[in-house]
């Protein structure tokens, strides 16, 4: 009788383990998906850094989200390494000259309907809601750009001169701030066509 009870308890533990793993996987996927919604285009490593997780955990979650038809990915070669950017499935394809600035990065309440865009160097673009004397002196050229506003971001379409000068169609951009100004770092990339996911290697973490 005692042997039967032990065996029965072991069976319950075993049967309950997949359920617990499934619940944990669902929670992981939900958290990753929220990060993708907040900032479409983040790489696996960037999501992992924001969440304090490993790249493997995030990558596994992204692969499951692809199978659930919630996200899609694009591969790029950056500095000789393959990176994977993640987007919501229905996220509109942005043209290279469109820059999205998360409102949490700046005090957007003081920004108006247009901004000053500065070509500060061959790899850096500066954006400010007002003119900056130092940037006026050092910029290779400067133009105006109109802005639009979404719930999460300020959307800026860079002038054509910037698109051509920085070869944005073959470049990647990252954002940083100085005070209430935005710096865009431009880095050359090479798009790569690879399978977005490998279903046979799915894992729950």
N, C-alpha and C positions, 0 to 999 in steps of 0.2 A: 504493500500500500504506500509506504513511504517512498519507494523507488518510483512509483507511478506519479506521485505528487511532484517529485523533483523533475521528472521528465516533462510533466505538463507545464510546470513553471518555466522550464527552459524553452519549450515551444512558444510560450507567450512572449518571452523576451526576444526570441528570434523573429517571430512574426511582427513584433512591434518596431523592430529596428528599421525596416524599410519605410515605415510610416513616418518615423521621426526624421529620417534622412530626407524624405520628400518634403515635410513641413519646413525643415531647415533650408532646403534648396529653394522652395517657394519664397521664403523670406529674403534670401540672398538675391534672388532674381528681382524681387520687388524693389529692393534698395538700389540695385544697379540701374534698373529701368528709370527710377526717379532721377538719378544723376544724369542719365542720358537725356531725359526730358529737359532738365535744367540747362545743360550745356551740350547741345548736339555737336558732334565732331570731336569729342574727347577721345584720346587714345586709351588703349587698355591700361597702360602704365599710369596715365594721368588719372583715370578713374580709381585705380588701386591706391594711388598716393592720396587722393582726396578721402578715401574711405579707411585708409590704414590697413588695407588687405594685401594679399599677395597677387601678383599678376595672374597666376594660375587659377586662383579662385574667381577673379573677375572674368577671365577668358572663358572659363567653363560656364559661367552664368550667361555671358553674352551668346555663346553657342546655343544654349537652351532657349534664350529669348529669340534667336533667329528662327529656331524650329517652331516657336510659338507665334511666329510672324508678328513680332512686336518691334524688332530692330533690324537694321541692315548695316553692313560694314563696307568700307572701302580700304584697300591696301595701298600703301605708298612705300617707296624706298627713301629713307631719310638718313643721311650720313652713313650710307652703306648698309643700313639696317632696315628690316621690314617692320613697318608699324601698321596697326589696324585702327582706323577711326570708326566710331560707332554713332549711328544716327537712328532716331525713331523711324519706323517703317514708312510712315506717311510724311516724313520731313521733306519739304520742297528742296529740290536741288538748287543751291545758291550758285550764282555766277562768281568767279574768283574775286571780282571787285567789291563784293558785298561783305562788309564787316559787321559783325554783331558784338556789341559790347554789353555784357551783363550789367544791369543797373546796380547790382550790389558792389561793383568795382568802383563806382564814382558817385558823386553827389549830382545825380541827373536832374534834380529840380532846378538847378541854375542854368542848365543847358537850354538853348532856344531851339529854333527850327533849322539852324545851319551851324556849321563848324569850320574852323580853319584846319587845313590839312597841309602838313609840311613834309617835304622830302629831306630828312635830316642827314641821311647818308645812303650808301648803296644798299643797306640792309635794314634801315630803320625809318619808319614813318611816324610822325607825331600828329596827334589830333587834339585840338583844344577848342573849348567853347568861346575863347577870347584870344586875341593876338598876344604873342609872347615875344618881347624884344629880343631875347637871346636867340630864339628860334628864327626870328626874322633875319638875323645877321648870318647865321650859319647854314640856313636851308639852301639846298640846291634850287628849289622852286617851291612855290606855295599856291594853293588854290582853295576855293570854297567848295563845300559839299552840303547838300541838304540831308536832313535826318528824318527817320520815321521811328515810331515807338510801338513796341509790342508789350505784352504783359511783363516779360522778363528782361527784354533787351532794348537797347538803342541800336537801330539799324542804319548803317551809313553806306552809301554807294560811292566808292572812290571815283574821282574823275578819270577819264580815259588815259590822260597823260601818266597817271600813276600806274595804271594797269600795264601799260606798255613798258614804262621805265623799269618796273620791278618784275616784269614777266610773271605776273600773278597766276596765269593759267598753269604754270609749271612750278609753282611755289607754295609753300605752307606758311601760315602766319600764326604767331602767338602774341597774346596781349599781356601788358603789364601797365602799371600806373605810376605816375609821379604827381602827388597831390591830386588834383582833379583833372589831370591830363592823361591821355592814353598813348602809350608807345606800342607800335606794331613792329615786331621783328619778323623780317621776311627771310625765308630759307628755301633754297631750291630743293625740289623733290621730284621723284619720278614715279608716276602712277604704275601700279603693278596689278595684273589680273591673276588672282588666285582664288581657289574655292574659299568662300567666307567662313565655312565651318566644316568640321569633320564629325558627323553624327556617331560614327562607330567608336569615338573616343569620349563620348559624353560622360561627365561625372557630376555628382551632387556634392557641393561643399557648402 
